[in-house]
Structures are given as structure tokens and as C-alpha cells.
């Protein structure tokens, strides 16, 4: 049976008071370069960037210059583009440009550095994903570029722009980020402590390319929220560190019948706070959420730390609006 994560309390949440990211080949510089790994798909604009390798620091330096002729993704005839960049096969570390509003020809001029030994360059690939920013829904993937043969750039000066066609790609699985927290239960005291440690690679919710994240934990029983706790807000970051304890009083006889929904929220000082992603732990949760809970119960009085992939909120009856406490 699939348990979908949902809570109407997290959708468009009202503003709340919250407590405490060889040789250079001439053909690479032509305006219509090859399309990376030869992915099938229509081109949807071009992207320009500089590449060079810094031998003294063993870093691949990437400067994203601009994009041209992007497709319009919004009803106003424009897009709000930004670029994510990875050095494959590693997807844990990524960089992201700022969002540029209402344009099909954004100028970025942003520089990023990947630490990589020279002897590994031949096995790495540079991956650009161009997105259209959307404040209230999943960001639209415009297209992608993959650059291999990075060793060929190691002797270049990185002064001449490289142009590549942006190839239309299929929508990627929502990349909302990961949350690291520990659970510790004291049966005699009837106390559960969820220590929120940190989050990584959160989805950008603001036009700056960052978010203002905080973590909200809700104690649930039979679809009702009994209690909630929150961390402090961390401003302008996609990789916040908290190290904050959220404590719930749960009698030992009730521990098997409750679960905890943990939501990473984006704080907005003007409008509504928005959910970035969620995870759920409990005896009736699925996968990592059930395993983490079981490990906590099997090791009383010992903090058990796990990483959890954040998922989107979906419409479901697993959590209702009924609550013994206010939102």
C-alpha cells in the first residue's frame, strides 16, 4: 500500500513566527557545436561558457556567460531562466546561477569551480541543465548540454567562448534536496527527540537562486496533527545547517500509533510560506522512513541518524486539516 505524503497545513502556509549549492579543438568554438552525448531532441536555444583548468589548485573553472533564443515557457511570452551545473558522475555537488526574469536571452556571467584531479578529468562530464523558474510549481526543464573530453581543455587559457546547442530533454525527477536528522526515544520518559542536523541541495524557491529554509515537524495520529515544532530560519541558502532538537512527548504505549511528517519550508516575509519538500517517519511509513523509525525503537536512548530524500506534497487523505493545535 502506498502512503503518499500530504498535509493541507503545508500548502500556501500563512506567514508564521518561526522560532529559533591536450589541445583545444577548434570545432568546439563554433556557434553550432555538437550536442554532448548525441541525445535525441530538438534544440531550444544556445548557451555560451568558458572552460579552463587551474593546475595549481586542481580545479575546473567554469564561467557561464549567456544563453540565446530560449523558448518561451510563460504566458507572457518569456521565461525566467537559470542554469544548474554538475560535474558528472557526481550529482551531489551542483552549482546554480541566479534567475533572470522575463528574458529569452539571459546574460549570467557567473563563475563556478569544481575540485577535480587532473588524472580524473578524462572520466568526468560537465552537465548543464537550463530551467524556467516557477515560484509556485515545479520548475520547467528547458534543455540540457553535456560536455565531455574535458582533458582537451586542460591546456587552454579559457578566454574564447564555447557555444553549444541546448538540447530539449525529458522532465527530470523533481530534485528537492535531502534532509539529515536523528531520532532518539526515551521509553521511560515518553520523550522523542528529532534533531534536525542539516539539509543539502534544496530546491531554490526565490529569484535569488536561494531559499530561506526552516524545518517543520508535525506529530500525526490517525490523520490528525497533534503537535508541531519548528527550527529557526536560515536565510539565503540551499544547504542549511541547524543542529536543533525538536522534542515531542509520546507515551510508550502510543509510540507505535504515531508518525512524524517533517517538511522543509521556505519562509516568505511578505506572502505565504511554501513547502520545499517532505519526508515521513513512523511504523506505517515506507522505505527509509519505516527503517529509521524501527532503528530508533530498537535502540532506545540512542540517537539514530539518517538521510532522507525530500518528496513533493501530494493530495491524499493520510493527513487531514483536523488538529488539536493551531497551524
PyMOL commands that set and color helices and strands:
alter all, ss='L'
color gray80, all
select helices_A, chain A and resi 8-10+26-29+118-123+150-153+252-257+288-298
alter helices_A, ss='H'
color red, helices_A
select strands_A, chain A and resi 43-54+59-68+81-88+90-96+107-115+125-132+140-147+162-167+178-186+191-200+211-221+224-230+234-237+241-249+259-266+274-282+304-309
alter strands_A, ss='S'
color yellow, strands_A
deselect
rebuild
show_as cartoon
